[in-house]
Amino acid sequence: MPSKPPVHTVPHGDGWANRRAGSSRVSKQFDTKADAQAAGRTTAKRERTEHVVHKRDGQIGERNSYGNDPYPPKG
């Protein structure tokens, strides 16, 4: 079974939102980054996938994996 796409916490308008990689639509909008990040983390943990948190300028600020990470890590 293929893994689910990562959950991205991204700036959206005047607030923040979560969306799936490859999707143009957001799942829900939040007023604060902390609220969006908490909801994204919960979704990523539930679905055992990666959570990618972006900065206001769109760059990736943080990545957390809640899936089956290989051990030992490559490289």
N, C-alpha and C positions, 0 to 999 in steps of 0.2 A: 504494500500500500504506500503510495507516495506521501511524503510529509506535507503538512499544511503550509501555506505561505506565511511568512513572518507578519507580525502585527507591527505597524509603524505608528508612533505618536508624532503627529506633525502639526505645525502652525496652520490654522485655518481661519481666514478672515481676521477678526479681532480676538479669537480664542484659540483653542486647540482641539484636535480630533484624532481619532484612531481610524486607520484604514489598512486593508490587506495589501501586500505587495502585488502590483499589477492591476489594482483596482483604481478607478478614477473617483468612485464614490466613497464617502466616509460613513462609518457606522453610527457615530454619535458625536455631537459637538459639546465641548466643555468650556467653561469660563477661564479655568486655570490649567496650567501645564501639569500641576501636581494631581489634579482630579483625572485628567486624561491619562497620565502615566499610570496611576493606580488601576484604572479600568483596563488599560492595555496589558498591564502585568497580569491581572487576573485572567484575562482571555488567553494570553500566551501560556500561562501555567495550566489552565484547564485543557488546552488543546495541544500541550507539549510541543511548542514551537518557539521561535525566536521573537524577542521583543526589541525593536529598534527605536530609540528615542532621538528625535532630531532637535537641533537648536532652532532658535527663531529665524536664523538666516538659511535654514534648510539643511545645513551640514549635519552629519551623524555625530551625536554627542556621546551616545552610550549604546551598547549592545548587551543583551542578556539572553542566554539560551536556557530554555526549560524543557528541551527535548532529550533525545538519547544521544549524548555526546560520546564520540569514540574515545576509548581509553586504551593505551596512552594516546595523547593528542599527536596529530601529524606535525612534522616539522619542528 
